[in-house]
Amino acid sequence: MFIQNVVDFTLIAFAIFVSIKGIQSLKKKEEVSEEKTVATSTEKLLEEVRDLLKK
């Protein structure tokens, strides 16, 4: 009886752990993709200067 409870608890804890790790990894991927798309005002100005110099 006691061993069965320990095994059940371990399996449930492992399943919760794996699901939380998966959710965290998805959130990190979203943050990385958002950081790449956001351009600061300085970057925008530098791009404009670069474009003007190309002309």
CHARMM internal coordinates of N, CA and C (Angstrom, degrees):
IC EDIT
DIST 1 N 1 CA 1.4505
DIST 1 CA 1 C 1.5320
ANGL 1 N 1 CA 1 C 109.88
DIST 1 C 2 N 1.3149
ANGL 1 CA 1 C 2 N 116.78
DIHE 1 N 1 CA 1 C 2 N -49.75
DIST 2 N 2 CA 1.4632
ANGL 1 C 2 N 2 CA 120.56
DIHE 1 CA 1 C 2 N 2 CA -178.61
DIST 2 CA 2 C 1.5249
ANGL 2 N 2 CA 2 C 111.14
DIHE 1 C 2 N 2 CA 2 C -65.72
DIST 2 C 3 N 1.3372
ANGL 2 CA 2 C 3 N 116.51
DIHE 2 N 2 CA 2 C 3 N -42.18
DIST 3 N 3 CA 1.4613
ANGL 2 C 3 N 3 CA 120.62
DIHE 2 CA 2 C 3 N 3 CA -178.80
DIST 3 CA 3 C 1.5292
ANGL 3 N 3 CA 3 C 110.08
DIHE 2 C 3 N 3 CA 3 C -65.08
DIST 3 C 4 N 1.3062
ANGL 3 CA 3 C 4 N 117.53
DIHE 3 N 3 CA 3 C 4 N -38.08
DIST 4 N 4 CA 1.4630
ANGL 3 C 4 N 4 CA 121.18
DIHE 3 CA 3 C 4 N 4 CA 178.36
DIST 4 CA 4 C 1.5349
ANGL 4 N 4 CA 4 C 110.46
DIHE 3 C 4 N 4 CA 4 C -63.34
DIST 4 C 5 N 1.3209
ANGL 4 CA 4 C 5 N 117.63
DIHE 4 N 4 CA 4 C 5 N -39.83
DIST 5 N 5 CA 1.4653
ANGL 4 C 5 N 5 CA 121.08
DIHE 4 CA 4 C 5 N 5 CA 178.18
DIST 5 CA 5 C 1.5204
ANGL 5 N 5 CA 5 C 110.91
DIHE 4 C 5 N 5 CA 5 C -65.44
DIST 5 C 6 N 1.3184
ANGL 5 CA 5 C 6 N 117.16
DIHE 5 N 5 CA 5 C 6 N -39.56
DIST 6 N 6 CA 1.4612
ANGL 5 C 6 N 6 CA 121.00
DIHE 5 CA 5 C 6 N 6 CA 178.72
DIST 6 CA 6 C 1.5245
ANGL 6 N 6 CA 6 C 110.35
DIHE 5 C 6 N 6 CA 6 C -65.12
DIST 6 C 7 N 1.3136
ANGL 6 CA 6 C 7 N 117.14
DIHE 6 N 6 CA 6 C 7 N -43.41
DIST 7 N 7 CA 1.4631
ANGL 6 C 7 N 7 CA 121.24
DIHE 6 CA 6 C 7 N 7 CA 179.05
DIST 7 CA 7 C 1.5245
ANGL 7 N 7 CA 7 C 110.27
DIHE 6 C 7 N 7 CA 7 C -64.18
DIST 7 C 8 N 1.3094
ANGL 7 CA 7 C 8 N 118.26
DIHE 7 N 7 CA 7 C 8 N -44.85
DIST 8 N 8 CA 1.4646
ANGL 7 C 8 N 8 CA 121.67
DIHE 7 CA 7 C 8 N 8 CA 178.30
DIST 8 CA 8 C 1.5262
ANGL 8 N 8 CA 8 C 110.97
DIHE 7 C 8 N 8 CA 8 C -60.45
DIST 8 C 9 N 1.3229
ANGL 8 CA 8 C 9 N 116.56
DIHE 8 N 8 CA 8 C 9 N -45.38
DIST 9 N 9 CA 1.4575
ANGL 8 C 9 N 9 CA 120.39
DIHE 8 CA 8 C 9 N 9 CA 179.84
DIST 9 CA 9 C 1.5260
ANGL 9 N 9 CA 9 C 110.98
DIHE 8 C 9 N 9 CA 9 C -61.87
DIST 9 C 10 N 1.3228
ANGL 9 CA 9 C 10 N 116.67
DIHE 9 N 9 CA 9 C 10 N -43.03
DIST 10 N 10 CA 1.4616
ANGL 9 C 10 N 10 CA 121.01
DIHE 9 CA 9 C 10 N 10 CA -179.37
DIST 10 CA 10 C 1.5235
ANGL 10 N 10 CA 10 C 111.12
DIHE 9 C 10 N 10 CA 10 C -63.27
DIST 10 C 11 N 1.3116
ANGL 10 CA 10 C 11 N 117.41
DIHE 10 N 10 CA 10 C 11 N -43.37
DIST 11 N 11 CA 1.4666
ANGL 10 C 11 N 11 CA 120.55
DIHE 10 CA 10 C 11 N 11 CA 179.64
DIST 11 CA 11 C 1.5257
ANGL 11 N 11 CA 11 C 111.79
DIHE 10 C 11 N 11 CA 11 C -64.82
DIST 11 C 12 N 1.3074
ANGL 11 CA 11 C 12 N 116.89
DIHE 11 N 11 CA 11 C 12 N -43.05
DIST 12 N 12 CA 1.4624
ANGL 11 C 12 N 12 CA 120.79
DIHE 11 CA 11 C 12 N 12 CA 179.79
DIST 12 CA 12 C 1.5259
ANGL 12 N 12 CA 12 C 110.50
DIHE 11 C 12 N 12 CA 12 C -66.85
DIST 12 C 13 N 1.3309
ANGL 12 CA 12 C 13 N 116.85
DIHE 12 N 12 CA 12 C 13 N -42.20
DIST 13 N 13 CA 1.4707
ANGL 12 C 13 N 13 CA 120.42
DIHE 12 CA 12 C 13 N 13 CA 179.00
DIST 13 CA 13 C 1.5240
ANGL 13 N 13 CA 13 C 110.42
DIHE 12 C 13 N 13 CA 13 C -63.10
DIST 13 C 14 N 1.3248
ANGL 13 CA 13 C 14 N 117.70
DIHE 13 N 13 CA 13 C 14 N -40.87
DIST 14 N 14 CA 1.4655
ANGL 13 C 14 N 14 CA 121.08
DIHE 13 CA 13 C 14 N 14 CA 178.86
DIST 14 CA 14 C 1.5297
ANGL 14 N 14 CA 14 C 111.12
DIHE 13 C 14 N 14 CA 14 C -65.10
DIST 14 C 15 N 1.3105
ANGL 14 CA 14 C 15 N 117.10
DIHE 14 N 14 CA 14 C 15 N -41.32
DIST 15 N 15 CA 1.4683
ANGL 14 C 15 N 15 CA 120.83
DIHE 14 CA 14 C 15 N 15 CA 179.22
DIST 15 CA 15 C 1.5297
ANGL 15 N 15 CA 15 C 111.11
DIHE 14 C 15 N 15 CA 15 C -63.30
DIST 15 C 16 N 1.3176
ANGL 15 CA 15 C 16 N 116.73
DIHE 15 N 15 CA 15 C 16 N -42.16
DIST 16 N 16 CA 1.4675
ANGL 15 C 16 N 16 CA 120.53
DIHE 15 CA 15 C 16 N 16 CA 178.07
DIST 16 CA 16 C 1.5212
ANGL 16 N 16 CA 16 C 110.31
DIHE 15 C 16 N 16 CA 16 C -65.68
DIST 16 C 17 N 1.3310
ANGL 16 CA 16 C 17 N 116.95
DIHE 16 N 16 CA 16 C 17 N -41.49
DIST 17 N 17 CA 1.4603
ANGL 16 C 17 N 17 CA 121.63
DIHE 16 CA 16 C 17 N 17 CA 179.18
DIST 17 CA 17 C 1.5236
ANGL 17 N 17 CA 17 C 111.08
DIHE 16 C 17 N 17 CA 17 C -60.20
DIST 17 C 18 N 1.3166
ANGL 17 CA 17 C 18 N 117.28
DIHE 17 N 17 CA 17 C 18 N -46.65
DIST 18 N 18 CA 1.4595
ANGL 17 C 18 N 18 CA 121.73
DIHE 17 CA 17 C 18 N 18 CA -179.09
DIST 18 CA 18 C 1.5272
ANGL 18 N 18 CA 18 C 110.81
DIHE 17 C 18 N 18 CA 18 C -64.56
DIST 18 C 19 N 1.3154
ANGL 18 CA 18 C 19 N 117.45
DIHE 18 N 18 CA 18 C 19 N -40.49
DIST 19 N 19 CA 1.4670
ANGL 18 C 19 N 19 CA 119.53
DIHE 18 CA 18 C 19 N 19 CA -179.31
DIST 19 CA 19 C 1.5231
ANGL 19 N 19 CA 19 C 111.12
DIHE 18 C 19 N 19 CA 19 C -67.91
DIST 19 C 20 N 1.3130
ANGL 19 CA 19 C 20 N 118.35
DIHE 19 N 19 CA 19 C 20 N -38.78
DIST 20 N 20 CA 1.4623
ANGL 19 C 20 N 20 CA 120.64
DIHE 19 CA 19 C 20 N 20 CA 178.29
DIST 20 CA 20 C 1.5212
ANGL 20 N 20 CA 20 C 110.86
DIHE 19 C 20 N 20 CA 20 C -67.08
DIST 20 C 21 N 1.3246
ANGL 20 CA 20 C 21 N 117.56
DIHE 20 N 20 CA 20 C 21 N -40.67
DIST 21 N 21 CA 1.4641
ANGL 20 C 21 N 21 CA 120.60
DIHE 20 CA 20 C 21 N 21 CA 177.31
DIST 21 CA 21 C 1.5316
ANGL 21 N 21 CA 21 C 110.17
DIHE 20 C 21 N 21 CA 21 C -61.47
DIST 21 C 22 N 1.3106
ANGL 21 CA 21 C 22 N 117.69
DIHE 21 N 21 CA 21 C 22 N -40.57
DIST 22 N 22 CA 1.4591
ANGL 21 C 22 N 22 CA 121.18
DIHE 21 CA 21 C 22 N 22 CA 179.10
DIST 22 CA 22 C 1.5167
ANGL 22 N 22 CA 22 C 112.00
DIHE 21 C 22 N 22 CA 22 C -63.99
DIST 22 C 23 N 1.3094
ANGL 22 CA 22 C 23 N 117.07
DIHE 22 N 22 CA 22 C 23 N -42.28
DIST 23 N 23 CA 1.4604
ANGL 22 C 23 N 23 CA 121.23
DIHE 22 CA 22 C 23 N 23 CA 178.76
DIST 23 CA 23 C 1.5264
ANGL 23 N 23 CA 23 C 110.51
DIHE 22 C 23 N 23 CA 23 C -64.58
DIST 23 C 24 N 1.3226
ANGL 23 CA 23 C 24 N 117.31
DIHE 23 N 23 CA 23 C 24 N -41.29
DIST 24 N 24 CA 1.4569
ANGL 23 C 24 N 24 CA 120.87
DIHE 23 CA 23 C 24 N 24 CA 179.67
DIST 24 CA 24 C 1.5218
ANGL 24 N 24 CA 24 C 111.42
DIHE 23 C 24 N 24 CA 24 C -64.85
DIST 24 C 25 N 1.3175
ANGL 24 CA 24 C 25 N 117.41
DIHE 24 N 24 CA 24 C 25 N -40.35
DIST 25 N 25 CA 1.4604
ANGL 24 C 25 N 25 CA 119.42
DIHE 24 CA 24 C 25 N 25 CA 179.60
DIST 25 CA 25 C 1.5225
ANGL 25 N 25 CA 25 C 111.14
DIHE 24 C 25 N 25 CA 25 C -66.13
DIST 25 C 26 N 1.3331
ANGL 25 CA 25 C 26 N 118.14
DIHE 25 N 25 CA 25 C 26 N -35.07
DIST 26 N 26 CA 1.4609
ANGL 25 C 26 N 26 CA 120.62
DIHE 25 CA 25 C 26 N 26 CA 177.09
DIST 26 CA 26 C 1.5257
ANGL 26 N 26 CA 26 C 110.96
DIHE 25 C 26 N 26 CA 26 C -66.69
DIST 26 C 27 N 1.3302
ANGL 26 CA 26 C 27 N 116.60
DIHE 26 N 26 CA 26 C 27 N -39.61
DIST 27 N 27 CA 1.4556
ANGL 26 C 27 N 27 CA 119.75
DIHE 26 CA 26 C 27 N 27 CA 178.84
DIST 27 CA 27 C 1.5164
ANGL 27 N 27 CA 27 C 111.33
DIHE 26 C 27 N 27 CA 27 C -65.80
DIST 27 C 28 N 1.3219
ANGL 27 CA 27 C 28 N 118.17
DIHE 27 N 27 CA 27 C 28 N -38.05
DIST 28 N 28 CA 1.4639
ANGL 27 C 28 N 28 CA 121.38
DIHE 27 CA 27 C 28 N 28 CA 178.97
DIST 28 CA 28 C 1.5160
ANGL 28 N 28 CA 28 C 110.65
DIHE 27 C 28 N 28 CA 28 C -64.59
DIST 28 C 29 N 1.3327
ANGL 28 CA 28 C 29 N 117.34
DIHE 28 N 28 CA 28 C 29 N -40.19
DIST 29 N 29 CA 1.4569
ANGL 28 C 29 N 29 CA 120.76
DIHE 28 CA 28 C 29 N 29 CA 179.05
DIST 29 CA 29 C 1.5197
ANGL 29 N 29 CA 29 C 110.71
DIHE 28 C 29 N 29 CA 29 C -64.24
DIST 29 C 30 N 1.3290
ANGL 29 CA 29 C 30 N 117.74
DIHE 29 N 29 CA 29 C 30 N -38.23
DIST 30 N 30 CA 1.4640
ANGL 29 C 30 N 30 CA 121.16
DIHE 29 CA 29 C 30 N 30 CA 178.51
DIST 30 CA 30 C 1.5159
ANGL 30 N 30 CA 30 C 110.81
DIHE 29 C 30 N 30 CA 30 C -66.70
DIST 30 C 31 N 1.3367
ANGL 30 CA 30 C 31 N 117.80
DIHE 30 N 30 CA 30 C 31 N -40.32
DIST 31 N 31 CA 1.4572
ANGL 30 C 31 N 31 CA 121.32
DIHE 30 CA 30 C 31 N 31 CA 179.88
DIST 31 CA 31 C 1.5185
ANGL 31 N 31 CA 31 C 110.98
DIHE 30 C 31 N 31 CA 31 C -65.07
DIST 31 C 32 N 1.3208
ANGL 31 CA 31 C 32 N 117.82
DIHE 31 N 31 CA 31 C 32 N -40.04
DIST 32 N 32 CA 1.4574
ANGL 31 C 32 N 32 CA 121.45
DIHE 31 CA 31 C 32 N 32 CA 179.93
DIST 32 CA 32 C 1.5133
ANGL 32 N 32 CA 32 C 110.11
DIHE 31 C 32 N 32 CA 32 C -65.05
DIST 32 C 33 N 1.3247
ANGL 32 CA 32 C 33 N 117.73
DIHE 32 N 32 CA 32 C 33 N -42.25
DIST 33 N 33 CA 1.4613
ANGL 32 C 33 N 33 CA 120.06
DIHE 32 CA 32 C 33 N 33 CA -179.54
DIST 33 CA 33 C 1.5303
ANGL 33 N 33 CA 33 C 111.08
DIHE 32 C 33 N 33 CA 33 C -68.80
DIST 33 C 34 N 1.3333
ANGL 33 CA 33 C 34 N 118.23
DIHE 33 N 33 CA 33 C 34 N -33.67
DIST 34 N 34 CA 1.4558
ANGL 33 C 34 N 34 CA 120.84
DIHE 33 CA 33 C 34 N 34 CA 177.82
DIST 34 CA 34 C 1.5233
ANGL 34 N 34 CA 34 C 110.85
DIHE 33 C 34 N 34 CA 34 C -69.51
DIST 34 C 35 N 1.3252
ANGL 34 CA 34 C 35 N 118.23
DIHE 34 N 34 CA 34 C 35 N -37.19
DIST 35 N 35 CA 1.4641
ANGL 34 C 35 N 35 CA 121.43
DIHE 34 CA 34 C 35 N 35 CA -179.39
DIST 35 CA 35 C 1.5232
ANGL 35 N 35 CA 35 C 110.72
DIHE 34 C 35 N 35 CA 35 C -65.55
DIST 35 C 36 N 1.3080
ANGL 35 CA 35 C 36 N 117.35
DIHE 35 N 35 CA 35 C 36 N -34.59
DIST 36 N 36 CA 1.4559
ANGL 35 C 36 N 36 CA 120.51
DIHE 35 CA 35 C 36 N 36 CA -178.52
DIST 36 CA 36 C 1.5182
ANGL 36 N 36 CA 36 C 111.78
DIHE 35 C 36 N 36 CA 36 C -71.33
DIST 36 C 37 N 1.3233
ANGL 36 CA 36 C 37 N 118.78
DIHE 36 N 36 CA 36 C 37 N -31.55
DIST 37 N 37 CA 1.4546
ANGL 36 C 37 N 37 CA 121.01
DIHE 36 CA 36 C 37 N 37 CA -175.05
DIST 37 CA 37 C 1.5300
ANGL 37 N 37 CA 37 C 112.97
DIHE 36 C 37 N 37 CA 37 C -85.26
DIST 37 C 38 N 1.3170
ANGL 37 CA 37 C 38 N 118.03
DIHE 37 N 37 CA 37 C 38 N -22.49
DIST 38 N 38 CA 1.4554
ANGL 37 C 38 N 38 CA 121.15
DIHE 37 CA 37 C 38 N 38 CA -177.49
DIST 38 CA 38 C 1.5191
ANGL 38 N 38 CA 38 C 109.45
DIHE 37 C 38 N 38 CA 38 C -83.69
DIST 38 C 39 N 1.3273
ANGL 38 CA 38 C 39 N 116.63
DIHE 38 N 38 CA 38 C 39 N 121.76
DIST 39 N 39 CA 1.4521
ANGL 38 C 39 N 39 CA 121.80
DIHE 38 CA 38 C 39 N 39 CA 178.90
DIST 39 CA 39 C 1.5312
ANGL 39 N 39 CA 39 C 108.88
DIHE 38 C 39 N 39 CA 39 C -107.26
DIST 39 C 40 N 1.3136
ANGL 39 CA 39 C 40 N 116.29
DIHE 39 N 39 CA 39 C 40 N 134.90
DIST 40 N 40 CA 1.4583
ANGL 39 C 40 N 40 CA 120.28
DIHE 39 CA 39 C 40 N 40 CA 179.15
DIST 40 CA 40 C 1.5172
ANGL 40 N 40 CA 40 C 109.47
DIHE 39 C 40 N 40 CA 40 C -78.50
DIST 40 C 41 N 1.3149
ANGL 40 CA 40 C 41 N 115.60
DIHE 40 N 40 CA 40 C 41 N 168.26
DIST 41 N 41 CA 1.4626
ANGL 40 C 41 N 41 CA 120.02
DIHE 40 CA 40 C 41 N 41 CA -179.57
DIST 41 CA 41 C 1.5238
ANGL 41 N 41 CA 41 C 110.39
DIHE 40 C 41 N 41 CA 41 C -64.58
DIST 41 C 42 N 1.3109
ANGL 41 CA 41 C 42 N 118.23
DIHE 41 N 41 CA 41 C 42 N -34.27
DIST 42 N 42 CA 1.4564
ANGL 41 C 42 N 42 CA 121.41
DIHE 41 CA 41 C 42 N 42 CA 178.57
DIST 42 CA 42 C 1.5261
ANGL 42 N 42 CA 42 C 110.47
DIHE 41 C 42 N 42 CA 42 C -64.67
DIST 42 C 43 N 1.3339
ANGL 42 CA 42 C 43 N 115.96
DIHE 42 N 42 CA 42 C 43 N -42.62
DIST 43 N 43 CA 1.4528
ANGL 42 C 43 N 43 CA 119.23
DIHE 42 CA 42 C 43 N 43 CA 178.70
DIST 43 CA 43 C 1.5197
ANGL 43 N 43 CA 43 C 111.10
DIHE 42 C 43 N 43 CA 43 C -64.03
DIST 43 C 44 N 1.3163
ANGL 43 CA 43 C 44 N 116.97
DIHE 43 N 43 CA 43 C 44 N -38.78
DIST 44 N 44 CA 1.4674
ANGL 43 C 44 N 44 CA 119.88
DIHE 43 CA 43 C 44 N 44 CA 178.87
DIST 44 CA 44 C 1.5165
ANGL 44 N 44 CA 44 C 111.03
DIHE 43 C 44 N 44 CA 44 C -63.94
DIST 44 C 45 N 1.3467
ANGL 44 CA 44 C 45 N 116.63
DIHE 44 N 44 CA 44 C 45 N -42.23
DIST 45 N 45 CA 1.4602
ANGL 44 C 45 N 45 CA 119.95
DIHE 44 CA 44 C 45 N 45 CA 178.74
DIST 45 CA 45 C 1.5227
ANGL 45 N 45 CA 45 C 111.03
DIHE 44 C 45 N 45 CA 45 C -64.34
DIST 45 C 46 N 1.3205
ANGL 45 CA 45 C 46 N 117.17
DIHE 45 N 45 CA 45 C 46 N -41.51
DIST 46 N 46 CA 1.4637
ANGL 45 C 46 N 46 CA 120.21
DIHE 45 CA 45 C 46 N 46 CA 179.15
DIST 46 CA 46 C 1.5268
ANGL 46 N 46 CA 46 C 110.95
DIHE 45 C 46 N 46 CA 46 C -64.64
DIST 46 C 47 N 1.3139
ANGL 46 CA 46 C 47 N 117.54
DIHE 46 N 46 CA 46 C 47 N -36.72
DIST 47 N 47 CA 1.4666
ANGL 46 C 47 N 47 CA 120.31
DIHE 46 CA 46 C 47 N 47 CA 177.42
DIST 47 CA 47 C 1.5216
ANGL 47 N 47 CA 47 C 110.88
DIHE 46 C 47 N 47 CA 47 C -65.98
DIST 47 C 48 N 1.3346
ANGL 47 CA 47 C 48 N 116.87
DIHE 47 N 47 CA 47 C 48 N -38.60
DIST 48 N 48 CA 1.4605
ANGL 47 C 48 N 48 CA 120.18
DIHE 47 CA 47 C 48 N 48 CA 178.42
DIST 48 CA 48 C 1.5245
ANGL 48 N 48 CA 48 C 110.55
DIHE 47 C 48 N 48 CA 48 C -65.45
DIST 48 C 49 N 1.3301
ANGL 48 CA 48 C 49 N 116.54
DIHE 48 N 48 CA 48 C 49 N -41.86
DIST 49 N 49 CA 1.4654
ANGL 48 C 49 N 49 CA 120.20
DIHE 48 CA 48 C 49 N 49 CA 178.83
DIST 49 CA 49 C 1.5280
ANGL 49 N 49 CA 49 C 109.75
DIHE 48 C 49 N 49 CA 49 C -63.96
DIST 49 C 50 N 1.3220
ANGL 49 CA 49 C 50 N 117.16
DIHE 49 N 49 CA 49 C 50 N -42.65
DIST 50 N 50 CA 1.4637
ANGL 49 C 50 N 50 CA 121.21
DIHE 49 CA 49 C 50 N 50 CA 178.71
DIST 50 CA 50 C 1.5147
ANGL 50 N 50 CA 50 C 110.76
DIHE 49 C 50 N 50 CA 50 C -60.52
DIST 50 C 51 N 1.3182
ANGL 50 CA 50 C 51 N 116.48
DIHE 50 N 50 CA 50 C 51 N -43.27
DIST 51 N 51 CA 1.4501
ANGL 50 C 51 N 51 CA 120.65
DIHE 50 CA 50 C 51 N 51 CA -179.46
DIST 51 CA 51 C 1.5266
ANGL 51 N 51 CA 51 C 111.29
DIHE 50 C 51 N 51 CA 51 C -65.76
DIST 51 C 52 N 1.3204
ANGL 51 CA 51 C 52 N 116.34
DIHE 51 N 51 CA 51 C 52 N -38.63
DIST 52 N 52 CA 1.4694
ANGL 51 C 52 N 52 CA 119.67
DIHE 51 CA 51 C 52 N 52 CA 178.28
DIST 52 CA 52 C 1.5263
ANGL 52 N 52 CA 52 C 111.10
DIHE 51 C 52 N 52 CA 52 C -67.50
DIST 52 C 53 N 1.3105
ANGL 52 CA 52 C 53 N 117.23
DIHE 52 N 52 CA 52 C 53 N -36.65
DIST 53 N 53 CA 1.4563
ANGL 52 C 53 N 53 CA 120.07
DIHE 52 CA 52 C 53 N 53 CA 179.69
DIST 53 CA 53 C 1.5334
ANGL 53 N 53 CA 53 C 112.02
DIHE 52 C 53 N 53 CA 53 C -70.31
DIST 53 C 54 N 1.3151
ANGL 53 CA 53 C 54 N 116.55
DIHE 53 N 53 CA 53 C 54 N -28.58
DIST 54 N 54 CA 1.4632
ANGL 53 C 54 N 54 CA 119.66
DIHE 53 CA 53 C 54 N 54 CA 178.40
DIST 54 CA 54 C 1.5232
ANGL 54 N 54 CA 54 C 111.33
DIHE 53 C 54 N 54 CA 54 C -67.86
DIST 54 C 55 N 1.3195
ANGL 54 CA 54 C 55 N 117.48
DIHE 54 N 54 CA 54 C 55 N -28.61
DIST 55 N 55 CA 1.4742
ANGL 54 C 55 N 55 CA 121.38
DIHE 54 CA 54 C 55 N 55 CA -177.67
DIST 55 CA 55 C 1.4636
ANGL 55 N 55 CA 55 C 109.75
DIHE 54 C 55 N 55 CA 55 C -72.46
END
COOR INIT
IC SEED 1 N 1 CA 1 C
IC BUILD
